[in-house]
Amino acid sequence: MADGSADDLPTRGSRTICVPVTEDVYADAMQNAAKFRVWLQACFEGCPELFPKEFELGFEMKDGRISKKLSIATRRIEFRNGDSYSIRPSFVMPYMTALAGDVEKGLFLRRFGVPFWGLARVLGRDPMFWFRQECALGRNSIVGTTVRRAVIPENLAADEHHQTLNGKKVFLATTVGEGCILGVAVAKTASTEDLSEAYGKFREEALDVDPEYAPKTVNTDGWKGTRAAWKALFPMIVLIRCFLHAWLKIRDRGKNLKQTFFELGDRVWGVYRAASKRSCSQRIRRLKTWAEKNLTGAVQTETLDLCRKKNYWLDAHNHPKAHRTSNMLDRAMRPMNRYFFNGQHLHGKGHATESHVRGWTLIRNFAPWNPSATKANKGWQSPAERLNQHRYHSDWLQNLLVSASMGGFRNAPQKP
């Protein structure tokens, strides 16, 4: 839909600070430099994580500008080390392309895959306008934007979503933690090298937030490339084999067993529900004995294969907080699958495609749940809010924009 360019790359260390503010308060603060300084200092005291570390050492007013697109005045400040930052209010989209209130409804509908031409027909503008708005969000760090007032989850789940790009098969290497998608990147193949590069983007963003970050466990399926990639990126991580995938292999081959199928399911999931390693080991032995007497063919082969992988299921008991199934990941991948299916899969080339995928990911993390889900999650309206136990703004899009202050990165960009 659009060709890639350097502008579509995630910007490591954006020099724009986004702060939560209403239009009236912002207009009052912009009357003179003294008011602006007092207001900005108050913003820092309330949300210091949105500002670069140099802010504490003091700053000087540099200059002011008026957006030609929106006629909104902005200011830049300069720190002692010479770095300059623009201050952007939360009610304005990046690059002053639109007001957040004017595009909030359209971007919310993008969570469900409403096509760009449909948004243009109902809400105005043109399809490329909406496409660029979504891609602009994808330039931010996924980890840094999503994890603002929390620690990065240590127990993860990861898998590849099979997708097509211009008709050719690609893989979206997806990392999930605490219900949030923390990383997604396009891998051309499912080889260890390509998957390491794709999952490596999650690692790079996580280390920017916490230089000492080292996840404890990651739940994966049995694909060697996935497991090798995670071991290469985090040598000390514990790989937890997904029990659900083992059951699905059995289920797909045993649907014609009638009543025996239900007994088989009870015995297999009895292994999963075992309270201890000893109990798990006993149930695996009983399952093996029962399978040898009562099953035949492919379903018996898969059941015995589950029993042969006893060490994987026992190892999971050493890490009680680890994810033993991929359910959390599947809940994130189901809407991802519908989203790209409705959009006729991926198109375009270069970094625009990557930004498109990343933009939807952030929308999914911050867009509000339905009312019943919000009630069930103690009033938190989205996965990101629940993770951080905090919201900067009652409007979900402005909450996202504020969380993406400095592009979601913690460290300033390198000077050329």
LUMGUZA-379937 format. One record per residue (C-alpha): residue in three letters; residue number from 0; x, y, z. Coordinates in nm, 4 decimals. Example, Ala and Ser with C-alpha at 12.3 -4.5 7.8 and 13.67 -1.06 7.14 Angstrom:
2
['ALA',0,[1.2300,-0.4500,0.7800]]
['SER',1,[1.3670,-0.1060,0.7140]]
***
This chain:
416
['MET',0,[0.0000,0.0000,0.0000]]
['ALA',1,[0.2980,0.2261,0.0496]]
['ASP',2,[0.6630,0.1908,-0.0174]]
['GLY',3,[0.9129,0.1931,0.2653]]
['SER',4,[1.1351,0.4832,0.3520]]
['ALA',5,[1.3635,0.5912,0.6319]]
['ASP',6,[1.0723,0.7858,0.7823]]
['ASP',7,[0.8948,0.4596,0.8559]]
['LEU',8,[1.1691,0.3238,1.0787]]
['PRO',9,[1.1081,0.3122,1.4537]]
['THR',10,[1.2937,0.6183,1.5832]]
['ARG',11,[1.5322,0.5259,1.8616]]
['GLY',12,[1.5145,0.8148,2.1031]]
['SER',13,[1.2661,1.0595,1.9560]]
['ARG',14,[1.3329,1.4168,2.0669]]
['THR',15,[0.9671,1.4893,2.1332]]
['ILE',16,[0.8214,1.4898,2.4845]]
['CYS',17,[0.4468,1.4293,2.4929]]
['VAL',18,[0.2621,1.5374,2.8076]]
['PRO',19,[-0.1038,1.4926,2.9123]]
['VAL',20,[-0.2863,1.8261,2.8997]]
['THR',21,[-0.6155,1.9754,2.7928]]
['GLU',22,[-0.6375,2.2408,2.5233]]
['ASP',23,[-0.7403,2.5125,2.7701]]
['VAL',24,[-0.4533,2.4474,3.0100]]
['TYR',25,[-0.2053,2.4268,2.7251]]
['ALA',26,[-0.3251,2.7541,2.5713]]
['ASP',27,[-0.2858,2.9263,2.9078]]
['ALA',28,[0.0652,2.7863,2.9559]]
['MET',29,[0.1725,2.9073,2.6134]]
['GLN',30,[0.0971,3.2725,2.6918]]
['ASN',31,[0.4542,3.3399,2.8018]]
['ALA',32,[0.7799,3.1602,2.8806]]
['ALA',33,[0.7431,3.1956,3.2576]]
['LYS',34,[0.4031,3.0231,3.2629]]
['PHE',35,[0.5292,2.7533,3.0299]]
['ARG',36,[0.8265,2.6792,3.2556]]
['VAL',37,[0.6080,2.6495,3.5658]]
['TRP',38,[0.3593,2.4251,3.3837]]
['LEU',39,[0.6281,2.2010,3.2372]]
['GLN',40,[0.7996,2.1637,3.5750]]
['ALA',41,[0.4676,2.0532,3.7248]]
['CYS',42,[0.4289,1.7976,3.4460]]
['PHE',43,[0.7743,1.6586,3.5246]]
['GLU',44,[0.6984,1.6263,3.8938]]
['GLY',45,[0.3821,1.4306,3.8159]]
['CYS',46,[0.5246,1.2090,3.5385]]
['PRO',47,[0.9063,1.2109,3.5484]]
['GLU',48,[0.9245,0.8917,3.3415]]
['LEU',49,[0.8053,1.0848,3.0359]]
['PHE',50,[1.1106,1.3119,3.0375]]
['PRO',51,[1.4784,1.2521,2.9591]]
['LYS',52,[1.7169,1.2207,3.2533]]
['GLU',53,[1.8797,1.5549,3.1699]]
['PHE',54,[1.5606,1.7415,3.2645]]
['GLU',55,[1.6509,1.7332,3.6344]]
['LEU',56,[1.9669,1.9361,3.5653]]
['GLY',57,[1.7674,2.2278,3.4307]]
['PHE',58,[1.6705,2.3571,3.0890]]
['GLU',59,[1.6494,2.6748,2.8873]]
['MET',60,[1.3769,2.7924,2.6552]]
['LYS',61,[1.5041,2.7602,2.2980]]
['ASP',62,[1.2399,2.8698,2.0509]]
['GLY',63,[0.8758,2.8448,1.9581]]
['ARG',64,[0.6971,2.7385,1.6455]]
['ILE',65,[0.3455,2.7443,1.5072]]
['SER',66,[0.2224,2.4392,1.3170]]
['LYS',67,[0.1186,2.5286,0.9624]]
['LYS',68,[-0.1170,2.2304,0.9560]]
['LEU',69,[-0.3033,2.2906,1.2827]]
['SER',70,[-0.2029,2.6474,1.3821]]
['ILE',71,[-0.0961,2.5188,1.7248]]
['ALA',72,[0.2026,2.6786,1.8967]]
['THR',73,[0.4795,2.4561,2.0337]]
['ARG',74,[0.8010,2.5225,2.2190]]
['ARG',75,[1.1418,2.3622,2.2292]]
['ILE',76,[1.3685,2.3412,2.5306]]
['GLU',77,[1.7431,2.2877,2.5483]]
['PHE',78,[1.9455,2.1062,2.8127]]
['ARG',79,[2.2965,2.1814,2.9297]]
['ASN',80,[2.4439,1.9079,2.7121]]
['GLY',81,[2.3066,2.0805,2.4026]]
['ASP',82,[2.0179,1.8392,2.3364]]
['SER',83,[1.6932,2.0010,2.2278]]
['TYR',84,[1.3436,1.8563,2.2741]]
['SER',85,[1.0051,1.9607,2.1415]]
['ILE',86,[0.7086,1.9637,2.3781]]
['ARG',87,[0.3916,1.8224,2.2218]]
['PRO',88,[0.0516,1.8238,2.3936]]
['SER',89,[-0.1306,1.4928,2.4109]]
['PHE',90,[-0.4264,1.6164,2.2062]]
['VAL',91,[-0.2097,1.6449,1.8935]]
['MET',92,[-0.0941,1.3526,1.6783]]
['PRO',93,[0.2768,1.3075,1.5925]]
['TYR',94,[0.4123,1.5445,1.3276]]
['MET',95,[0.1096,1.7694,1.3848]]
['THR',96,[-0.0910,1.5729,1.1286]]
['ALA',97,[-0.4250,1.5913,1.3124]]
['LEU',98,[-0.5936,1.6373,1.6461]]
['ALA',99,[-0.6203,1.3189,1.8502]]
['GLY',100,[-0.9938,1.3705,1.8959]]
['ASP',101,[-1.0442,1.3755,1.5186]]
['VAL',102,[-0.8776,1.0385,1.4551]]
['GLU',103,[-0.9527,0.8486,1.7775]]
['LYS',104,[-1.2658,0.6779,1.6460]]
['GLY',105,[-1.0992,0.5736,1.3215]]
['LEU',106,[-0.7945,0.4247,1.4920]]
['PHE',107,[-1.0178,0.2452,1.7415]]
['LEU',108,[-1.1994,0.0788,1.4515]]
['ARG',109,[-0.8624,-0.0251,1.3072]]
['ARG',110,[-0.8271,-0.2552,1.6055]]
['PHE',111,[-1.1012,-0.4654,1.4465]]
['GLY',112,[-0.9637,-0.4409,1.0943]]
['VAL',113,[-1.2090,-0.1918,0.9451]]
['PRO',114,[-1.0451,-0.1142,0.6080]]
['PHE',115,[-0.8873,0.2245,0.5387]]
['TRP',116,[-1.1267,0.2978,0.2544]]
['GLY',117,[-1.4179,0.2293,0.4896]]
['LEU',118,[-1.2830,0.4787,0.7418]]
['ALA',119,[-1.2390,0.7358,0.4650]]
['ARG',120,[-1.5965,0.6845,0.3462]]
['VAL',121,[-1.7504,0.7232,0.6918]]
['LEU',122,[-1.5107,0.9616,0.8688]]
['GLY',123,[-1.3650,1.1584,0.5795]]
['ARG',124,[-1.0074,1.2183,0.4623]]
['ASP',125,[-0.8585,0.9579,0.2287]]
['PRO',126,[-0.7376,0.5989,0.2841]]
['MET',127,[-0.3684,0.6944,0.2826]]
['PHE',128,[-0.4301,0.9458,0.5617]]
['TRP',129,[-0.5553,0.6686,0.7888]]
['PHE',130,[-0.2783,0.4341,0.6795]]
['ARG',131,[-0.0147,0.6933,0.7706]]
['GLN',132,[-0.1776,0.7608,1.1077]]
['GLU',133,[-0.1485,0.3919,1.1973]]
['CYS',134,[0.2084,0.3629,1.0683]]
['ALA',135,[0.3099,0.6723,1.2677]]
['LEU',136,[0.2260,0.4862,1.5886]]
['GLY',137,[0.4461,0.1966,1.4778]]
['ARG',138,[0.7582,0.4128,1.4849]]
['ASN',139,[0.7530,0.4000,1.8638]]
['SER',140,[0.9149,0.1348,2.0788]]
['ILE',141,[0.6547,-0.1306,2.1589]]
['VAL',142,[0.8146,-0.2313,2.4890]]
['GLY',143,[0.8980,0.1227,2.5988]]
['THR',144,[0.5527,0.2566,2.5142]]
['THR',145,[0.3603,-0.0328,2.6684]]
['VAL',146,[0.5705,-0.0694,2.9847]]
['ARG',147,[0.5825,0.2723,3.1502]]
['ARG',148,[0.5176,0.2287,3.5226]]
['ALA',149,[0.5700,-0.1447,3.5506]]
['VAL',150,[0.8571,-0.3886,3.5157]]
['ILE',151,[0.8939,-0.5871,3.1957]]
['PRO',152,[0.7334,-0.9299,3.2447]]
['GLU',153,[0.9838,-1.2073,3.3134]]
['ASN',154,[0.7618,-1.4944,3.2028]]
['LEU',155,[0.6806,-1.4709,2.8345]]
['ALA',156,[0.5160,-1.6610,2.5520]]
['ALA',157,[0.6360,-1.6501,2.1916]]
['ASP',158,[0.5329,-1.7916,1.8571]]
['GLU',159,[0.5189,-1.7004,1.4885]]
['HIS',160,[0.1993,-1.5921,1.3167]]
['HIS',161,[0.1972,-1.7220,0.9585]]
['GLN',162,[0.1143,-1.4424,0.7180]]
['THR',163,[0.1727,-1.3406,0.3560]]
['LEU',164,[0.3483,-1.0295,0.2310]]
['ASN',165,[0.2708,-0.9482,-0.1327]]
['GLY',166,[0.1702,-1.3118,-0.1767]]
['LYS',167,[0.4877,-1.4562,-0.0223]]
['LYS',168,[0.4822,-1.6335,0.3106]]
['VAL',169,[0.6381,-1.4526,0.6057]]
['PHE',170,[0.6281,-1.4998,0.9818]]
['LEU',171,[0.5361,-1.2433,1.2464]]
['ALA',172,[0.7575,-1.3236,1.5446]]
['THR',173,[0.5328,-1.2304,1.8365]]
['THR',174,[0.6234,-1.1946,2.2039]]
['VAL',175,[0.3557,-1.1630,2.4719]]
['GLY',176,[0.3741,-1.0934,2.8437]]
['GLU',177,[0.1031,-1.0149,3.1007]]
['GLY',178,[-0.1576,-0.9969,2.8267]]
['CYS',179,[0.0298,-0.7333,2.6237]]
['ILE',180,[0.2040,-0.7841,2.2924]]
['LEU',181,[0.5587,-0.6744,2.3721]]
['GLY',182,[0.7217,-0.7473,2.0395]]
['VAL',183,[0.6299,-0.8239,1.6802]]
['ALA',184,[0.8545,-0.8253,1.3762]]
['VAL',185,[0.8475,-0.9677,1.0263]]
['ALA',186,[1.0747,-1.2677,0.9631]]
['LYS',187,[1.1223,-1.3710,0.6004]]
['THR',188,[1.1702,-1.7367,0.6928]]
['ALA',189,[1.1328,-1.9572,1.0003]]
['SER',190,[1.5075,-2.0205,1.0177]]
['THR',191,[1.6999,-1.9632,1.3391]]
['GLU',192,[1.8853,-1.6684,1.1860]]
['ASP',193,[1.5750,-1.4815,1.0680]]
['LEU',194,[1.3813,-1.5544,1.3865]]
['SER',195,[1.6757,-1.4392,1.5987]]
['GLU',196,[1.6779,-1.1107,1.4122]]
['ALA',197,[1.3009,-1.0696,1.4485]]
['TYR',198,[1.2832,-1.1589,1.8176]]
['GLY',199,[1.6000,-0.9553,1.8665]]
['LYS',200,[1.3980,-0.6363,1.8177]]
['PHE',201,[1.2068,-0.7191,2.1343]]
['ARG',202,[1.5364,-0.7764,2.3139]]
['GLU',203,[1.6779,-0.4446,2.1929]]
['GLU',204,[1.3744,-0.2477,2.3069]]
['ALA',205,[1.3574,-0.4311,2.6411]]
['LEU',206,[1.7241,-0.3585,2.7163]]
['ASP',207,[1.6654,0.0082,2.6387]]
['VAL',208,[1.4022,0.0126,2.9151]]
['ASP',209,[1.6040,-0.2036,3.1548]]
['PRO',210,[1.9702,-0.2695,3.0648]]
['GLU',211,[1.9745,-0.5668,3.3043]]
['TYR',212,[1.6568,-0.7275,3.1748]]
['ALA',213,[1.6743,-1.1054,3.1474]]
['PRO',214,[1.3485,-1.3016,3.1172]]
['LYS',215,[1.3210,-1.6174,3.3243]]
['THR',216,[1.0979,-1.8328,3.1028]]
['VAL',217,[0.9359,-1.8318,2.7612]]
['ASN',218,[0.6622,-2.0658,2.6467]]
['THR',219,[0.7080,-2.1890,2.2893]]
['ASP',220,[0.5930,-2.4698,2.0667]]
['GLY',221,[0.8349,-2.7390,1.9527]]
['TRP',222,[0.9788,-2.5514,1.6522]]
['LYS',223,[1.3581,-2.5751,1.6735]]
['GLY',224,[1.4151,-2.2379,1.5101]]
['THR',225,[1.2042,-2.0590,1.7713]]
['ARG',226,[1.3708,-2.2302,2.0645]]
['ALA',227,[1.7200,-2.1793,1.9224]]
['ALA',228,[1.6497,-1.8111,1.8593]]
['TRP',229,[1.5460,-1.7472,2.2189]]
['LYS',230,[1.8455,-1.9356,2.3542]]
['ALA',231,[2.0730,-1.7277,2.1335]]
['LEU',232,[1.9176,-1.4020,2.2535]]
['PHE',233,[1.8865,-1.4949,2.6223]]
['PRO',234,[2.1253,-1.7825,2.7044]]
['MET',235,[1.9957,-1.8230,3.0622]]
['ILE',236,[1.6274,-1.8359,2.9715]]
['VAL',237,[1.4267,-2.1512,3.0470]]
['LEU',238,[1.2283,-2.2833,2.7503]]
['ILE',239,[0.8858,-2.4130,2.8529]]
['ARG',240,[0.7279,-2.6514,2.6028]]
['CYS',241,[0.3623,-2.5730,2.5336]]
['PHE',242,[0.1414,-2.8537,2.6661]]
['LEU',243,[-0.1533,-2.7349,2.4589]]
['HIS',244,[0.0312,-2.8001,2.1320]]
['ALA',245,[0.1019,-3.1572,2.2433]]
['TRP',246,[-0.2673,-3.2103,2.3161]]
['LEU',247,[-0.3774,-3.0607,1.9830]]
['LYS',248,[-0.1718,-3.3204,1.7962]]
['ILE',249,[-0.3521,-3.5935,1.9870]]
['ARG',250,[-0.6938,-3.4326,1.9486]]
['ASP',251,[-0.6662,-3.3947,1.5709]]
['ARG',252,[-0.5949,-3.7651,1.5328]]
['GLY',253,[-0.8417,-3.9019,1.7864]]
['LYS',254,[-1.1740,-3.7348,1.7044]]
['ASN',255,[-1.3152,-4.0626,1.5719]]
['LEU',256,[-1.2618,-4.2501,1.8994]]
['LYS',257,[-1.6091,-4.1604,2.0317]]
['GLN',258,[-1.6292,-4.2264,2.4064]]
['THR',259,[-1.2635,-4.3293,2.4294]]
['PHE',260,[-1.1693,-3.9790,2.3119]]
['PHE',261,[-1.3197,-3.8206,2.6250]]
['GLU',262,[-1.1369,-4.0634,2.8521]]
['LEU',263,[-0.8168,-3.9898,2.6636]]
['GLY',264,[-0.8705,-3.6151,2.7119]]
['ASP',265,[-0.9292,-3.6582,3.0864]]
['ARG',266,[-0.6089,-3.8584,3.1241]]
['VAL',267,[-0.3961,-3.6183,2.9171]]
['TRP',268,[-0.5172,-3.3089,3.0992]]
['GLY',269,[-0.4824,-3.4961,3.4249]]
['VAL',270,[-0.1089,-3.4906,3.3555]]
['TYR',271,[-0.1231,-3.1145,3.3104]]
['ARG',272,[-0.3205,-3.0610,3.6329]]
['ALA',273,[-0.0848,-3.2683,3.8470]]
['ALA',274,[0.0070,-3.0690,4.1584]]
['SER',275,[0.3681,-3.1880,4.1829]]
['LYS',276,[0.6467,-3.3438,3.9804]]
['ARG',277,[0.5922,-3.6768,4.1523]]
['SER',278,[0.2210,-3.6782,4.0750]]
['CYS',279,[0.2900,-3.5696,3.7167]]
['SER',280,[0.5389,-3.8517,3.6666]]
['GLN',281,[0.2910,-4.1080,3.8022]]
['ARG',282,[0.0125,-3.9878,3.5738]]
['ILE',283,[0.2394,-4.0003,3.2707]]
['ARG',284,[0.3251,-4.3658,3.3467]]
['ARG',285,[-0.0421,-4.4526,3.3830]]
['LEU',286,[-0.1260,-4.2679,3.0607]]
['LYS',287,[0.1427,-4.4604,2.8757]]
['THR',288,[0.0190,-4.7970,3.0049]]
['TRP',289,[-0.3411,-4.7101,2.9197]]
['ALA',290,[-0.2507,-4.5836,2.5700]]
['GLU',291,[-0.0605,-4.9009,2.4851]]
['LYS',292,[-0.3672,-5.1112,2.5710]]
['ASN',293,[-0.6506,-4.8954,2.4392]]
['LEU',294,[-0.5168,-4.6900,2.1476]]
['THR',295,[-0.3824,-4.7714,1.8045]]
['GLY',296,[-0.2402,-4.5939,1.5033]]
['ALA',297,[-0.1527,-4.2245,1.4878]]
['VAL',298,[-0.3380,-4.1263,1.8035]]
['GLN',299,[-0.1386,-4.3820,2.0020]]
['THR',300,[0.1855,-4.2552,1.8466]]
['GLU',301,[0.1133,-3.8955,1.9482]]
['THR',302,[0.0038,-3.9961,2.2978]]
['LEU',303,[0.3205,-4.1950,2.3551]]
['ASP',304,[0.5206,-3.9044,2.2145]]
['LEU',305,[0.3695,-3.6842,2.4866]]
['CYS',306,[0.4749,-3.9401,2.7435]]
['ARG',307,[0.8305,-3.9513,2.6048]]
['LYS',308,[0.8555,-3.5753,2.6599]]
['LYS',309,[0.8082,-3.6237,3.0322]]
['ASN',310,[1.1109,-3.4111,3.1196]]
['TYR',311,[0.9527,-3.1061,2.9531]]
['TRP',312,[0.6358,-3.1345,3.1616]]
['LEU',313,[0.8301,-3.2014,3.4808]]
['ASP',314,[1.0587,-2.9044,3.4224]]
['ALA',315,[0.7588,-2.6712,3.4114]]
['HIS',316,[0.6904,-2.7511,3.7783]]
['ASN',317,[1.0235,-2.5871,3.8665]]
['HIS',318,[0.8844,-2.2537,3.7456]]
['PRO',319,[0.5353,-2.2061,3.8925]]
['LYS',320,[0.4892,-1.8591,3.7375]]
['ALA',321,[0.5789,-1.9716,3.3862]]
['HIS',322,[0.3162,-2.0111,3.1163]]
['ARG',323,[0.2659,-2.3821,3.0553]]
['THR',324,[0.0311,-2.3297,2.7608]]
['SER',325,[0.0132,-2.0687,2.4858]]
['ASN',326,[-0.3368,-1.9476,2.5832]]
['MET',327,[-0.2190,-1.5927,2.6563]]
['LEU',328,[-0.0429,-1.5783,2.3199]]
['ASP',329,[-0.3429,-1.7258,2.1374]]
['ARG',330,[-0.5705,-1.4552,2.2788]]
['ALA',331,[-0.3433,-1.1976,2.1176]]
['MET',332,[-0.2977,-1.3837,1.7897]]
['ARG',333,[-0.6659,-1.4460,1.7204]]
['PRO',334,[-0.7469,-1.0769,1.6646]]
['MET',335,[-0.4174,-1.0410,1.4782]]
['ASN',336,[-0.5241,-1.3154,1.2396]]
['ARG',337,[-0.8658,-1.1567,1.1823]]
['TYR',338,[-0.7070,-0.8153,1.1341]]
['PHE',339,[-0.4713,-0.9213,0.8552]]
['PHE',340,[-0.7247,-1.1569,0.6983]]
['ASN',341,[-0.9794,-0.8762,0.6690]]
['GLY',342,[-0.7124,-0.6527,0.5206]]
['GLN',343,[-0.6162,-0.9080,0.2541]]
['HIS',344,[-0.2905,-0.9776,0.4383]]
['LEU',345,[0.0259,-0.7653,0.4213]]
['HIS',346,[0.1160,-0.5442,0.1293]]
['GLY',347,[0.3821,-0.2878,0.0519]]
['LYS',348,[0.7522,-0.3153,0.1099]]
['GLY',349,[1.0296,-0.2085,0.3399]]
['HIS',350,[0.9756,-0.0484,0.6751]]
['ALA',351,[0.6215,0.0705,0.5997]]
['THR',352,[0.5034,-0.2887,0.6404]]
['GLU',353,[0.6892,-0.3234,0.9696]]
['SER',354,[0.5446,0.0052,1.0978]]
['HIS',355,[0.1966,-0.1089,0.9944]]
['VAL',356,[0.2278,-0.4270,1.2021]]
['ARG',357,[0.3770,-0.2422,1.4995]]
['GLY',358,[0.1124,0.0300,1.4807]]
['TRP',359,[-0.1708,-0.2220,1.5088]]
['THR',360,[0.0112,-0.3845,1.8017]]
['LEU',361,[0.0134,-0.0614,2.0027]]
['ILE',362,[-0.3503,0.0046,1.9152]]
['ARG',363,[-0.4348,-0.3433,2.0406]]
['ASN',364,[-0.2438,-0.2832,2.3669]]
['PHE',365,[-0.4114,0.0512,2.4412]]
['ALA',366,[-0.7564,0.0430,2.2782]]
['PRO',367,[-1.0332,-0.0093,2.5357]]
['TRP',368,[-1.1932,-0.3429,2.6098]]
['ASN',369,[-1.5669,-0.3903,2.6035]]
['PRO',370,[-1.7459,-0.2766,2.9242]]
['SER',371,[-1.7772,-0.6252,3.0710]]
['ALA',372,[-1.4048,-0.6925,3.0280]]
['THR',373,[-1.3250,-0.3549,3.1841]]
['LYS',374,[-1.5426,-0.4414,3.4832]]
['ALA',375,[-1.3739,-0.7807,3.5169]]
['ASN',376,[-1.0329,-0.6093,3.5209]]
['LYS',377,[-1.1090,-0.3718,3.8090]]
['GLY',378,[-1.1833,-0.0759,3.5864]]
['TRP',379,[-0.8658,-0.0869,3.3791]]
['GLN',380,[-0.9669,-0.0320,3.0196]]
['SER',381,[-0.6885,-0.2036,2.8234]]
['PRO',382,[-0.4006,-0.4516,2.8576]]
['ALA',383,[-0.1482,-0.1659,2.8894]]
['GLU',384,[-0.3476,0.0044,3.1652]]
['ARG',385,[-0.3788,-0.3215,3.3564]]
['LEU',386,[-0.0067,-0.3876,3.3262]]
['ASN',387,[0.0957,-0.0405,3.4453]]
['GLN',388,[-0.1927,0.0040,3.6900]]
['HIS',389,[-0.2051,0.3610,3.5638]]
['ARG',390,[-0.3517,0.5797,3.2906]]
['TYR',391,[-0.2203,0.9200,3.1894]]
['HIS',392,[-0.5404,1.0291,3.0189]]
['SER',393,[-0.8995,0.9102,3.0118]]
['ASP',394,[-0.8906,0.9016,2.6305]]
['TRP',395,[-0.7183,0.5814,2.5187]]
['LEU',396,[-0.5402,0.7389,2.2200]]
['GLN',397,[-0.4008,1.0261,2.4232]]
['ASN',398,[-0.2957,0.7731,2.6853]]
['LEU',399,[-0.1039,0.5919,2.4093]]
['LEU',400,[0.0552,0.9124,2.2786]]
['VAL',401,[0.1711,1.0156,2.6259]]
['SER',402,[0.3104,0.6684,2.6920]]
['ALA',403,[0.5030,0.7037,2.3643]]
['SER',404,[0.6817,1.0165,2.4865]]
['MET',405,[1.0356,1.0212,2.3399]]
['GLY',406,[0.9251,0.7448,2.1069]]
['GLY',407,[0.8904,0.5109,2.4035]]
['PHE',408,[1.2688,0.4997,2.4421]]
['ARG',409,[1.4514,0.5846,2.7621]]
['ASN',410,[1.7896,0.6819,2.6202]]
['ALA',411,[1.8519,0.9881,2.4068]]
['PRO',412,[1.9370,0.9308,2.0397]]
['GLN',413,[2.3019,0.9168,1.9426]]
['LYS',414,[2.4422,1.2322,1.7893]]
['PRO',415,[2.5697,1.1849,1.4327]]
***
